[in-house]
Amino acid sequence: MACGDESESNPAGLSPDTSKKVIRAIEETIPLYDSVNDLISFGKAQQARKYAVQELQLSDGMVVLDAGIGPGTTSKLILGAVAPRLLVGLDASVRQLKTAELKLGSGGGVSLQLVRGSFEFLPFRHGVFDIIITCFALRDSLDLSKSIEEYHRVCNLTGAFADVDLGKPDGLIKRVASLCYIRYVMPTIARAAIKGRIEGNPWRMIVPTFESLPTNGDVISRVKAKFGSAKLREFLSGGLIVIIARNKLK
């Protein structure tokens, strides 16, 4: 049995209850989203986004999907690099979409559409996007393989897909080190950075999303099974990953 088949027979994703809690937690992070995320990732979160945007080889006039747009951090990078014909931001959270709208403004004359929806059932036609990027969002899926399948469905025949996210290293020692950092160190750093400006510590909800993740090798196998071609770049010893996939006609 091929790796892709094995991945699909072992679904991964959050439970509906955990997903709702994660969405609420993300909404609570909005005022400090970028600053705290850069701090807990030692600046690598933004570096990984920039790497993905560069590797996707975007150009003016493309139709781009930012899936899990959040407060618009990645879309702002895209608009700073190129002028898409259409930039679509998708998120399950209305509050996040409104925040992205405020951050991106008019989009510098670019046609910008914000859509509420889920990764598992994208409300778009087949093959409509030239470029799809999802940053720190794929692990929040209810069904990881179904989400990847949907991204492939709406990506055109010469299109590309990028996933920027936390990684779960394949090696046991690195995986345990990542888990210890996510579970114990990262919430402590986040709490210190918050300094009472946000009630509680919403960054603690990263823990269940990390625990539900397959290993890095498993994730890229799922992507390759759909797109046919993909490469993996690891940051922070595999604790942060970028996957770049391109459609490969069979």
Contacts in CASP RR format, 6 or more apart in sequence:
PFRMAT RR
TARGET T0000
AUTHOR 0000-0000-0000
METHOD contacts of the structure
MODEL  1
MACGDESESNPAGLSPDTSKKVIRAIEETIPLYDSVNDLISFGKAQQARK
YAVQELQLSDGMVVLDAGIGPGTTSKLILGAVAPRLLVGLDASVRQLKTA
ELKLGSGGGVSLQLVRGSFEFLPFRHGVFDIIITCFALRDSLDLSKSIEE
YHRVCNLTGAFADVDLGKPDGLIKRVASLCYIRYVMPTIARAAIKGRIEG
NPWRMIVPTFESLPTNGDVISRVKAKFGSAKLREFLSGGLIVIIARNKLK
2 225 0 8 1.000
3 221 0 8 1.000
3 224 0 8 1.000
3 225 0 8 1.000
4 221 0 8 1.000
4 222 0 8 1.000
4 224 0 8 1.000
4 225 0 8 1.000
5 225 0 8 1.000
6 221 0 8 1.000
7 145 0 8 1.000
7 214 0 8 1.000
7 218 0 8 1.000
7 221 0 8 1.000
7 222 0 8 1.000
7 225 0 8 1.000
8 145 0 8 1.000
8 222 0 8 1.000
8 225 0 8 1.000
10 214 0 8 1.000
11 143 0 8 1.000
11 144 0 8 1.000
11 145 0 8 1.000
11 146 0 8 1.000
12 143 0 8 1.000
12 144 0 8 1.000
12 145 0 8 1.000
12 212 0 8 1.000
12 213 0 8 1.000
12 214 0 8 1.000
12 218 0 8 1.000
13 139 0 8 1.000
13 141 0 8 1.000
13 142 0 8 1.000
13 143 0 8 1.000
13 144 0 8 1.000
13 212 0 8 1.000
14 22 0 8 1.000
14 140 0 8 1.000
14 141 0 8 1.000
14 142 0 8 1.000
14 208 0 8 1.000
14 209 0 8 1.000
14 212 0 8 1.000
15 142 0 8 1.000
16 142 0 8 1.000
18 208 0 8 1.000
18 209 0 8 1.000
18 212 0 8 1.000
19 140 0 8 1.000
19 142 0 8 1.000
21 205 0 8 1.000
21 208 0 8 1.000
22 140 0 8 1.000
22 205 0 8 1.000
22 208 0 8 1.000
22 209 0 8 1.000
23 92 0 8 1.000
23 93 0 8 1.000
23 140 0 8 1.000
24 202 0 8 1.000
25 202 0 8 1.000
25 203 0 8 1.000
25 204 0 8 1.000
25 205 0 8 1.000
26 33 0 8 1.000
26 70 0 8 1.000
26 93 0 8 1.000
26 96 0 8 1.000
26 202 0 8 1.000
26 205 0 8 1.000
27 93 0 8 1.000
27 95 0 8 1.000
27 96 0 8 1.000
28 198 0 8 1.000
28 199 0 8 1.000
28 200 0 8 1.000
28 202 0 8 1.000
29 36 0 8 1.000
29 198 0 8 1.000
29 202 0 8 1.000
29 203 0 8 1.000
30 71 0 8 1.000
30 95 0 8 1.000
30 96 0 8 1.000
30 99 0 8 1.000
31 197 0 8 1.000
31 198 0 8 1.000
32 193 0 8 1.000
32 194 0 8 1.000
32 197 0 8 1.000
32 198 0 8 1.000
33 70 0 8 1.000
33 71 0 8 1.000
33 73 0 8 1.000
34 46 0 8 1.000
34 71 0 8 1.000
34 73 0 8 1.000
35 193 0 8 1.000
36 190 0 8 1.000
36 193 0 8 1.000
36 194 0 8 1.000
36 203 0 8 1.000
37 45 0 8 1.000
37 136 0 8 1.000
38 45 0 8 1.000
38 46 0 8 1.000
39 189 0 8 1.000
39 190 0 8 1.000
39 193 0 8 1.000
40 186 0 8 1.000
40 189 0 8 1.000
40 190 0 8 1.000
40 193 0 8 1.000
40 203 0 8 1.000
41 236 0 8 1.000
41 240 0 8 1.000
42 236 0 8 1.000
44 235 0 8 1.000
44 236 0 8 1.000
44 240 0 8 1.000
45 136 0 8 1.000
45 240 0 8 1.000
46 73 0 8 1.000
47 235 0 8 1.000
48 135 0 8 1.000
48 164 0 8 1.000
48 233 0 8 1.000
48 235 0 8 1.000
48 240 0 8 1.000
48 241 0 8 1.000
48 242 0 8 1.000
49 73 0 8 1.000
49 74 0 8 1.000
49 77 0 8 1.000
49 135 0 8 1.000
49 164 0 8 1.000
50 77 0 8 1.000
51 233 0 8 1.000
51 242 0 8 1.000
52 133 0 8 1.000
52 135 0 8 1.000
52 162 0 8 1.000
52 164 0 8 1.000
52 242 0 8 1.000
52 244 0 8 1.000
53 74 0 8 1.000
53 77 0 8 1.000
53 78 0 8 1.000
53 81 0 8 1.000
53 133 0 8 1.000
53 162 0 8 1.000
55 162 0 8 1.000
55 233 0 8 1.000
55 242 0 8 1.000
55 244 0 8 1.000
56 131 0 8 1.000
56 133 0 8 1.000
56 160 0 8 1.000
56 162 0 8 1.000
56 244 0 8 1.000
57 160 0 8 1.000
58 64 0 8 1.000
58 78 0 8 1.000
58 81 0 8 1.000
58 82 0 8 1.000
58 84 0 8 1.000
58 131 0 8 1.000
59 82 0 8 1.000
60 82 0 8 1.000
60 83 0 8 1.000
60 84 0 8 1.000
60 85 0 8 1.000
61 82 0 8 1.000
61 83 0 8 1.000
61 84 0 8 1.000
61 85 0 8 1.000
62 82 0 8 1.000
62 84 0 8 1.000
62 85 0 8 1.000
62 130 0 8 1.000
62 131 0 8 1.000
63 84 0 8 1.000
63 85 0 8 1.000
63 86 0 8 1.000
63 88 0 8 1.000
63 128 0 8 1.000
63 129 0 8 1.000
63 130 0 8 1.000
63 131 0 8 1.000
64 78 0 8 1.000
64 84 0 8 1.000
64 86 0 8 1.000
64 87 0 8 1.000
64 88 0 8 1.000
64 129 0 8 1.000
64 130 0 8 1.000
64 131 0 8 1.000
64 132 0 8 1.000
64 133 0 8 1.000
65 88 0 8 1.000
65 89 0 8 1.000
65 90 0 8 1.000
65 124 0 8 1.000
65 129 0 8 1.000
65 131 0 8 1.000
65 132 0 8 1.000
65 133 0 8 1.000
65 154 0 8 1.000
66 72 0 8 1.000
66 74 0 8 1.000
66 75 0 8 1.000
66 78 0 8 1.000
66 87 0 8 1.000
66 88 0 8 1.000
66 89 0 8 1.000
66 90 0 8 1.000
66 133 0 8 1.000
66 134 0 8 1.000
66 135 0 8 1.000
67 89 0 8 1.000
67 90 0 8 1.000
67 119 0 8 1.000
67 122 0 8 1.000
67 132 0 8 1.000
67 133 0 8 1.000
67 134 0 8 1.000
67 137 0 8 1.000
67 151 0 8 1.000
68 89 0 8 1.000
68 90 0 8 1.000
68 91 0 8 1.000
68 92 0 8 1.000
68 96 0 8 1.000
68 119 0 8 1.000
68 134 0 8 1.000
68 135 0 8 1.000
68 137 0 8 1.000
69 75 0 8 1.000
69 89 0 8 1.000
69 90 0 8 1.000
69 91 0 8 1.000
69 96 0 8 1.000
69 97 0 8 1.000
69 100 0 8 1.000
69 114 0 8 1.000
70 91 0 8 1.000
70 93 0 8 1.000
70 96 0 8 1.000
70 97 0 8 1.000
70 99 0 8 1.000
70 100 0 8 1.000
70 137 0 8 1.000
71 96 0 8 1.000
71 99 0 8 1.000
71 100 0 8 1.000
71 103 0 8 1.000
72 99 0 8 1.000
72 100 0 8 1.000
72 103 0 8 1.000
72 104 0 8 1.000
73 103 0 8 1.000
73 135 0 8 1.000
74 133 0 8 1.000
74 135 0 8 1.000
74 164 0 8 1.000
75 87 0 8 1.000
75 89 0 8 1.000
75 100 0 8 1.000
75 104 0 8 1.000
76 103 0 8 1.000
76 104 0 8 1.000
78 84 0 8 1.000
78 87 0 8 1.000
78 133 0 8 1.000
79 87 0 8 1.000
79 104 0 8 1.000
79 107 0 8 1.000
79 108 0 8 1.000
79 110 0 8 1.000
83 108 0 8 1.000
83 109 0 8 1.000
83 110 0 8 1.000
84 110 0 8 1.000
84 111 0 8 1.000
85 110 0 8 1.000
85 111 0 8 1.000
86 110 0 8 1.000
86 111 0 8 1.000
86 112 0 8 1.000
86 113 0 8 1.000
87 107 0 8 1.000
87 110 0 8 1.000
87 111 0 8 1.000
87 112 0 8 1.000
87 113 0 8 1.000
88 112 0 8 1.000
88 113 0 8 1.000
88 114 0 8 1.000
88 115 0 8 1.000
88 124 0 8 1.000
88 129 0 8 1.000
89 97 0 8 1.000
89 100 0 8 1.000
89 112 0 8 1.000
89 113 0 8 1.000
89 114 0 8 1.000
89 115 0 8 1.000
90 114 0 8 1.000
90 115 0 8 1.000
90 116 0 8 1.000
90 117 0 8 1.000
90 119 0 8 1.000
90 122 0 8 1.000
91 97 0 8 1.000
91 100 0 8 1.000
91 114 0 8 1.000
91 116 0 8 1.000
91 117 0 8 1.000
92 116 0 8 1.000
92 117 0 8 1.000
92 118 0 8 1.000
93 116 0 8 1.000
94 116 0 8 1.000
97 114 0 8 1.000
97 115 0 8 1.000
97 116 0 8 1.000
100 114 0 8 1.000
101 114 0 8 1.000
104 112 0 8 1.000
105 112 0 8 1.000
106 112 0 8 1.000
115 123 0 8 1.000
117 123 0 8 1.000
118 142 0 8 1.000
119 134 0 8 1.000
119 137 0 8 1.000
119 138 0 8 1.000
119 140 0 8 1.000
119 141 0 8 1.000
119 142 0 8 1.000
119 146 0 8 1.000
119 147 0 8 1.000
119 150 0 8 1.000
119 151 0 8 1.000
120 141 0 8 1.000
120 142 0 8 1.000
120 143 0 8 1.000
120 146 0 8 1.000
120 147 0 8 1.000
120 150 0 8 1.000
121 150 0 8 1.000
122 150 0 8 1.000
122 151 0 8 1.000
122 153 0 8 1.000
122 154 0 8 1.000
124 154 0 8 1.000
125 154 0 8 1.000
126 153 0 8 1.000
126 154 0 8 1.000
127 153 0 8 1.000
127 154 0 8 1.000
127 155 0 8 1.000
127 156 0 8 1.000
127 157 0 8 1.000
128 154 0 8 1.000
128 156 0 8 1.000
129 154 0 8 1.000
129 155 0 8 1.000
129 156 0 8 1.000
129 159 0 8 1.000
130 156 0 8 1.000
130 158 0 8 1.000
130 159 0 8 1.000
130 160 0 8 1.000
131 159 0 8 1.000
131 160 0 8 1.000
131 161 0 8 1.000
131 162 0 8 1.000
132 151 0 8 1.000
132 154 0 8 1.000
132 155 0 8 1.000
132 159 0 8 1.000
132 160 0 8 1.000
132 161 0 8 1.000
132 162 0 8 1.000
133 161 0 8 1.000
133 162 0 8 1.000
133 163 0 8 1.000
133 164 0 8 1.000
134 151 0 8 1.000
134 162 0 8 1.000
134 163 0 8 1.000
134 164 0 8 1.000
134 165 0 8 1.000
135 164 0 8 1.000
135 165 0 8 1.000
136 164 0 8 1.000
136 165 0 8 1.000
136 166 0 8 1.000
137 165 0 8 1.000
138 144 0 8 1.000
138 147 0 8 1.000
138 148 0 8 1.000
138 163 0 8 1.000
138 165 0 8 1.000
139 165 0 8 1.000
139 166 0 8 1.000
139 209 0 8 1.000
139 210 0 8 1.000
139 212 0 8 1.000
139 213 0 8 1.000
140 209 0 8 1.000
141 147 0 8 1.000
144 214 0 8 1.000
144 219 0 8 1.000
144 222 0 8 1.000
145 222 0 8 1.000
148 222 0 8 1.000
148 223 0 8 1.000
148 226 0 8 1.000
149 226 0 8 1.000
151 161 0 8 1.000
151 226 0 8 1.000
152 161 0 8 1.000
152 226 0 8 1.000
152 227 0 8 1.000
152 247 0 8 1.000
155 161 0 8 1.000
155 227 0 8 1.000
155 247 0 8 1.000
156 247 0 8 1.000
157 247 0 8 1.000
157 249 0 8 1.000
158 247 0 8 1.000
159 246 0 8 1.000
159 247 0 8 1.000
160 244 0 8 1.000
160 245 0 8 1.000
160 246 0 8 1.000
160 247 0 8 1.000
161 223 0 8 1.000
161 227 0 8 1.000
161 243 0 8 1.000
161 244 0 8 1.000
161 245 0 8 1.000
161 246 0 8 1.000
162 242 0 8 1.000
162 243 0 8 1.000
162 244 0 8 1.000
162 245 0 8 1.000
163 219 0 8 1.000
163 223 0 8 1.000
163 241 0 8 1.000
163 242 0 8 1.000
163 243 0 8 1.000
163 245 0 8 1.000
164 240 0 8 1.000
164 241 0 8 1.000
164 242 0 8 1.000
165 240 0 8 1.000
165 241 0 8 1.000
166 182 0 8 1.000
166 206 0 8 1.000
166 209 0 8 1.000
166 210 0 8 1.000
166 213 0 8 1.000
166 239 0 8 1.000
166 240 0 8 1.000
166 241 0 8 1.000
167 178 0 8 1.000
167 210 0 8 1.000
167 213 0 8 1.000
167 216 0 8 1.000
167 219 0 8 1.000
167 234 0 8 1.000
167 238 0 8 1.000
167 239 0 8 1.000
167 240 0 8 1.000
167 241 0 8 1.000
168 175 0 8 1.000
168 178 0 8 1.000
168 210 0 8 1.000
168 213 0 8 1.000
168 214 0 8 1.000
168 215 0 8 1.000
168 216 0 8 1.000
168 239 0 8 1.000
169 175 0 8 1.000
169 177 0 8 1.000
169 178 0 8 1.000
169 215 0 8 1.000
169 216 0 8 1.000
169 234 0 8 1.000
169 237 0 8 1.000
169 238 0 8 1.000
169 239 0 8 1.000
170 215 0 8 1.000
170 216 0 8 1.000
170 217 0 8 1.000
171 215 0 8 1.000
174 237 0 8 1.000
174 238 0 8 1.000
174 239 0 8 1.000
175 215 0 8 1.000
177 237 0 8 1.000
178 210 0 8 1.000
178 236 0 8 1.000
178 237 0 8 1.000
178 238 0 8 1.000
178 239 0 8 1.000
179 210 0 8 1.000
179 211 0 8 1.000
182 206 0 8 1.000
182 207 0 8 1.000
182 210 0 8 1.000
183 207 0 8 1.000
186 203 0 8 1.000
186 206 0 8 1.000
187 201 0 8 1.000
187 203 0 8 1.000
187 204 0 8 1.000
187 207 0 8 1.000
190 201 0 8 1.000
190 203 0 8 1.000
190 204 0 8 1.000
191 201 0 8 1.000
191 203 0 8 1.000
194 200 0 8 1.000
194 201 0 8 1.000
213 219 0 8 1.000
214 222 0 8 1.000
216 232 0 8 1.000
216 234 0 8 1.000
216 238 0 8 1.000
216 241 0 8 1.000
217 232 0 8 1.000
219 241 0 8 1.000
219 243 0 8 1.000
220 230 0 8 1.000
220 232 0 8 1.000
220 243 0 8 1.000
223 230 0 8 1.000
223 243 0 8 1.000
223 245 0 8 1.000
224 230 0 8 1.000
224 245 0 8 1.000
226 245 0 8 1.000
227 245 0 8 1.000
227 246 0 8 1.000
227 247 0 8 1.000
227 248 0 8 1.000
228 245 0 8 1.000
228 246 0 8 1.000
228 247 0 8 1.000
228 248 0 8 1.000
228 250 0 8 1.000
229 245 0 8 1.000
229 246 0 8 1.000
229 247 0 8 1.000
229 248 0 8 1.000
230 243 0 8 1.000
230 244 0 8 1.000
230 245 0 8 1.000
230 246 0 8 1.000
231 243 0 8 1.000
231 244 0 8 1.000
231 245 0 8 1.000
232 241 0 8 1.000
232 242 0 8 1.000
232 243 0 8 1.000
233 241 0 8 1.000
233 242 0 8 1.000
233 243 0 8 1.000
233 244 0 8 1.000
234 240 0 8 1.000
234 241 0 8 1.000
235 241 0 8 1.000
235 242 0 8 1.000
END
